[in-house]
Amino acid sequence: MGINTDPVQIERSATTTQLRLEAALGITDAHRLHELLSPALLAGQSIAIHAERVERIDTAALQVLACFCRTAHEQGLTLTWHEPSPNMRQTAQLLGLESIFEITP
């Protein structure tokens, strides 16, 4: 049995796509993150992003997430964040992306 190294785990129900971000998201994960997130937009469902495990996230991964969030909003999809970690919040704030993510304190 292989080890899953995907940067996000995806679970779909009848009405919601749940995205569970892994602890470390870096530039080497950016392309795969984009590949995995794109179908969530096509599903046309509400999206819940769980970011409580994020310990380290770099600019490239945050840019992919920012584009994903912006596109979801443009498509009229409901997107909510569940328990973004302090590191996730801090990095988004340092890069000026907190308004795109709409992460509430």
C-alpha positions in Angstrom: 0.0 0.0 0.0 1.4 3.4 -1.0 1.5 6.6 1.1 -0.8 9.3 -0.1 1.2 12.5 -0.6 -1.6 14.7 -2.0 -1.6 18.2 -0.6 -5.4 18.1 -0.1 -7.9 15.3 0.7 -11.3 15.7 -1.0 -14.6 14.3 0.2 -17.9 14.9 -1.6 -21.4 14.6 -0.3 -24.7 15.4 -2.1 -24.4 19.1 -1.4 -20.8 19.9 -0.3 -17.2 19.4 -1.3 -14.9 19.1 1.8 -11.3 20.0 1.2 -8.8 19.0 4.0 -5.4 20.7 3.6 -2.3 18.9 4.7 0.2 20.2 7.2 2.9 21.3 4.7 2.0 23.0 1.4 4.9 24.3 -0.7 5.9 25.2 -4.2 6.4 21.5 -5.0 2.7 20.9 -4.2 1.3 23.9 -6.1 0.7 22.1 -9.5 -0.9 19.0 -7.8 -3.0 21.3 -5.6 -4.4 23.1 -8.7 -5.1 19.7 -10.3 -7.0 18.5 -7.3 -9.0 21.7 -6.6 -10.2 22.3 -10.2 -12.8 19.6 -10.2 -14.3 21.0 -7.0 -15.2 24.1 -9.0 -16.8 22.1 -11.7 -19.0 20.2 -9.2 -20.9 23.4 -8.5 -21.4 22.6 -4.8 -20.7 24.5 -1.6 -17.1 24.2 -0.6 -15.7 23.8 2.9 -12.0 24.2 3.4 -10.5 22.6 6.5 -7.1 24.2 7.3 -6.5 23.3 10.9 -3.6 21.0 10.1 -1.6 23.6 8.1 1.7 24.2 9.8 3.6 25.5 6.8 2.3 27.1 3.6 4.3 29.1 1.1 3.5 31.8 -1.4 3.0 29.4 -4.3 0.4 27.3 -2.5 -1.4 30.3 -1.1 -1.6 31.8 -4.7 -3.2 28.6 -5.9 -5.7 28.7 -3.0 -6.3 32.4 -3.7 -7.2 31.8 -7.3 -9.4 28.9 -6.3 -11.3 31.0 -3.8 -11.7 33.9 -6.2 -13.0 31.6 -8.9 -15.4 30.0 -6.5 -16.8 33.4 -5.5 -17.1 34.5 -9.2 -19.1 31.3 -9.9 -21.4 32.1 -7.0 -20.3 29.1 -4.9 -20.5 29.2 -1.1 -17.0 28.8 0.4 -16.4 28.5 4.1 -13.2 28.0 6.1 -13.2 25.7 9.1 -10.6 26.3 11.8 -7.7 27.8 9.7 -4.5 27.3 11.7 -2.7 30.3 13.2 0.1 29.7 10.6 -2.4 29.7 7.8 -3.9 33.0 9.0 -0.6 34.6 9.6 0.9 33.7 6.2 -2.3 34.9 4.4 -2.1 38.2 6.4 1.6 38.7 5.6 0.9 38.3 1.9 -2.2 40.5 2.0 -4.5 37.6 0.9 -6.8 37.6 4.0 -9.5 39.6 2.1 -9.5 37.1 -0.8 -9.8 34.1 1.6 -12.4 35.9 3.7 -11.0 34.1 6.8 -12.8 35.6 9.8 -11.0 36.0 13.1 
